[in-house]
């Protein structure tokens, strides 16, 4: 993944049919289940109290915290 590329764009190279409505972290339509790793939540879907969740991420704006994250496509 390039620094100027969203996780969603990188994932679409492998799964072109991944959907996302707003691609701004507002709607939650791109939600993916996290299998391994820790998401760096940059979305506006999760409340501040939910930002510690490690089971979902919104790849249009969120990233992996650390080196790698595994998601269920």
Residue pairs with C-beta under 8 A, 6 or more apart in sequence:
1 7
1 10
2 10
6 23
6 59
6 60
6 61
7 57
7 59
7 60
7 62
7 63
7 64
7 69
8 18
8 20
8 23
8 30
8 59
8 60
11 18
11 32
11 59
11 71
11 73
12 18
14 73
15 73
18 30
18 59
18 73
19 29
19 30
20 27
20 29
20 30
20 60
21 27
21 29
21 30
22 29
22 60
23 30
23 60
23 61
24 44
24 60
24 61
25 42
25 43
25 44
25 45
25 58
25 60
25 61
25 62
26 43
26 44
26 45
27 45
28 43
28 45
28 58
30 58
30 59
30 60
31 45
31 56
31 57
31 58
32 56
32 57
32 58
32 59
32 71
32 72
32 73
33 55
33 56
33 71
33 72
34 54
34 55
34 56
34 57
34 69
34 70
34 71
34 72
35 70
35 71
35 72
36 68
36 69
36 70
37 54
37 64
37 65
37 66
37 68
37 69
37 70
38 54
38 64
38 65
38 66
38 69
39 53
39 54
39 56
39 57
39 62
39 63
39 64
39 65
39 69
40 62
40 63
40 64
40 65
41 51
41 53
41 57
41 58
41 62
42 61
42 62
42 63
43 58
43 60
43 61
43 62
45 58
46 53
46 58
57 69
57 71
59 71
63 69
